[in-house]
Amino acid sequence: MSHDVFICHSSIDRAIANAVCARLEEKKIRCWIAPRDVIPGREFAESIIEAIHASKLTILVFSANSNGSQHVHKEIERSVSAGIPILPFRVEDVTPSPALEYFISDAHWLDALSPPLEQHLDHLVGTVQLLLDRSEPGGGIVGEDTAAAMDGSTGATRAAITTAPPPPTAPEAAEPLTSPPAPGPPRIALWVGLAAALLAVVVVAALLLTRGGGTPAGTAGPTTPPTATSQSAAKPFSDEFTGAVDPSWTWLNEDPAKWKVTDKGRLEIVGQQPPPFRNVLLRTAPTGSYSVRLDLTFPAKGSGFAGLVFTGSDLNTRVQFGWTEKALVNTTYKDGDLATDSEMMTADLPVKPGGEARLLIEVENGLYVAKIYDPTYDTWFDLGTGRLDPALTKVGILTYAKGTPGLTASFDQFQIFF
């Protein structure tokens, strides 16, 4: 498939990179992104090189992760060597490493430091469309001539772009860096001033409290502490099912005769055909950025589903990621109807039925990436991506049967971490 844009990113920033890809392709800008567009059976490195040379523009999702990635450095070096323009899309306030600065010091940056990400994606689309429309055969870094052309674009797009000039050649001739910003005396002075002002406010408040003998008139009393549910949702959590199920879980439609914890520390759930969904294990999902991991044995027989689930007050609306009798699936249901579906067939899976599998969902800025661990290459393989509805406030383990015989699921560990 032909494409216009090569998206260079660290695998750790996959959720943001996929969001960039999705928004560009919504606007009919064709993208190439790994591992989605790597053709099965072909060398990964060969596919990357071919994709770069076939591109009109390279977008660099710049973060601390990509800044330290040797693969990202190589992709940017190859883009420069091929004369492909580079547009850094900066999602974290970090200074480029020397290895990366060498190639992008003259680039113009599109900043996406302040939330929400959505507004910056709109700016990115406008900038990319402009660059593709005005692209020249010679290519190169997006520099001053391109920036001048951008003055004819929208003010929001132009204002979001900053310049990263080349490193100074001598101390006395050094110019201050404008992008990416480096901490300097003006910023330090600003923070010192703010800290002093804050300290003064605290001192005045303390004096008022001391003189008044309590809460000042007209002000609110102590705020209510967070509930136990909200506190636990904000903390890392792990259940290895040693002897029992952690008491912080909530069972939905529990049938005690159809689940047990074995002597070997595994949770076994016998799938039953819905409705209703039975023996669903749920807990409050965190907010913000976090990851959920589930270790399980892929059932070797039976028909149904076993894996992770995100849901709200009604299980008919959910995102589920796990095993069926024929494939590993990432599926979204809305009011009981199938909304989206992606799958990896058994023949392509790094773990076969009866084998120990590790599933992972990474959530960031309302977007998620579903992954399975490949023990052969010691890496995580992306299965699908999507947007996580804010109404899906619960996460847990879902098992159900489809016809007979139903499957029995065996879970080894569930984790939430940040």
C-alpha positions, 0 to 999 in steps of 0.5 A, spaced: 500 500 500 502 506 498 503 512 503 505 519 504 507 519 511 512 514 515 511 515 523 517 514 527 516 512 534 518 508 540 514 502 541 512 504 548 509 510 545 505 506 541 498 509 543 500 516 541 503 514 535 496 510 533 492 516 535 496 520 530 496 515 525 488 514 526 487 522 525 491 523 519 488 517 516 481 520 518 483 526 513 485 521 507 493 522 509 496 515 508 500 513 513 505 507 514 506 505 522 510 499 525 508 493 526 501 494 523 504 495 516 510 490 516 508 484 511 508 477 515 514 473 513 518 479 511 524 482 515 522 487 519 528 492 518 527 491 510 520 493 511 522 499 515 527 502 510 522 501 504 517 504 508 522 510 509 524 511 502 517 511 499 514 516 504 514 524 503 514 526 510 517 522 516 513 524 523 517 523 529 513 522 535 518 525 540 519 523 547 523 521 552 522 514 550 524 515 543 530 520 545 533 514 548 531 509 542 536 506 538 531 504 533 528 511 532 535 514 531 536 509 525 530 511 522 531 518 523 538 517 520 535 513 514 530 519 513 535 524 513 539 520 508 533 519 503 532 526 503 525 525 507 523 531 511 522 530 518 516 533 522 518 532 530 511 532 534 513 533 541 509 530 546 514 530 552 518 536 554 525 533 553 532 535 550 534 531 544 540 527 545 546 528 541 545 522 537 538 525 535 540 532 535 545 532 530 539 530 525 533 534 527 537 541 530 534 545 524 527 542 524 521 546 526 517 542 532 510 541 533 508 541 540 503 537 544 505 538 551 499 540 554 493 536 554 488 534 551 492 531 545 486 532 541 487 539 539 494 538 538 492 532 533 488 537 529 494 542 528 498 536 526 493 534 521 493 541 518 501 542 518 502 535 515 497 537 509 500 543 508 507 540 508 505 535 503 501 540 498 508 544 498 513 538 498 519 539 494 523 534 490 529 535 494 526 534 501 530 535 507 528 537 514 522 542 515 526 548 515 525 556 515 523 556 508 517 551 510 516 555 516 515 561 511 510 558 507 506 556 513 505 563 515 499 562 510 496 557 514 491 557 520 494 561 526 493 555 530 498 551 526 503 556 525 503 558 533 504 551 535 510 550 531 517 552 534 524 552 532 530 548 534 536 552 531 543 548 531 548 548 536 552 554 537 559 554 534 562 558 540 560 560 547 560 568 545 556 567 539 551 562 542 543 563 541 538 561 546 535 555 544 527 556 543 525 549 542 526 544 545 526 549 551 532 548 556 531 550 563 535 556 564 535 562 569 529 566 566 525 559 568 528 558 574 527 566 576 520 565 575 519 558 579 523 562 585 518 568 584 512 563 584 515 559 590 515 565 594 508 568 593 506 561 594 510 561 601 507 568 603 500 565 602 501 559 606 504 564 612 498 568 611 493 562 612 497 559 618 496 566 621 489 567 620 488 559 623 492 561 629 488 567 631 482 564 629 483 558 633 480 554 627 477 554 620 476 562 618 469 564 618 466 563 611 471 558 609 470 550 608 472 545 613 477 539 611 475 536 605 472 529 605 478 524 604 478 519 598 473 513 598 477 506 599 474 505 592 478 511 589 484 510 593 485 503 591 484 504 584 489 509 584 494 504 586 498 498 583 494 492 584 496 485 583 493 478 585 496 472 584 490 467 586 494 464 592 489 461 596 484 465 595 481 471 590 483 478 593 477 481 597 477 487 594 474 484 587 467 484 586 463 478 583 458 480 578 453 474 578 457 469 582 456 462 581 460 459 587 460 452 584 463 454 577 469 457 580 475 455 584 482 457 586 487 451 586 492 448 590 497 451 585 495 458 585 490 459 579 483 461 578 479 457 574 472 459 572 468 454 568 464 458 562 457 459 562 453 461 556 450 468 557 445 471 559 447 473 564 454 473 564 456 469 570 462 469 575 465 476 572 471 479 576 471 486 576 474 492 580 474 500 579 479 502 573 484 507 574 484 514 570 489 517 566 495 512 564 496 505 566 497 498 564 493 492 565 496 485 565 493 478 565 496 471 565 492 465 563 492 459 560 489 459 553 484 453 553 485 447 549 478 445 548 471 448 548 468 454 545 467 461 548 471 467 551 476 468 556 480 474 558 480 482 560 474 486 560 473 493 561 465 495 562 461 500 566 454 499 569 452 494 563 456 488 560 452 489 554 457 495 553 464 493 553 471 492 550 474 485 551 481 482 549 482 475 550 482 468 547 476 464 543 476 457 540 479 460 534 483 466 535 485 472 540 480 477 539 480 485 541 472 486 541 468 492 542 460 491 544 455 497 544 449 495 547 450 488 545 451 489 538 458 488 535 462 495 534 469 493 532 473 487 532 480 485 530 483 478 531 489 474 530 488 467 528 491 461 532 496 459 526 499 466 527 499 466 535 506 466 539 502 462 544 498 456 542 492 453 545 494 450 552 500 454 552 501 460 557 499 467 555 500 474 557 496 479 555 497 487 556 492 493 555 496 500 555 491 506 556 494 513 555 490 519 554 483 515 553 486 511 548 488 503 549 493 498 545 492 491 546 498 486 546 500 479 547 507 477 549 511 473 544 516 469 548 521 467 542 523 474 541 522 477 548 517 482 545 510 485 546 506 484 539 500 489 538 493 486 536 489 492 536 488 499 538 482 503 540 478 509 544 476 507 551 469 510 553 470 514 559 463 510 561 467 504 562 469 505 569 471 497 571 476 492 569 477 485 570 476 478 568 471 475 563 469 468 562 463 465 558 461 459 553 458 459 546 454 453 546 457 446 548 462 444 550 464 450 554 471 452 556 474 452 562 479 458 563 485 458 568 488 465 570 495 465 573 495 473 575 492 479 574 496 486 575 494 494 574 501 498 574 503 505 572 
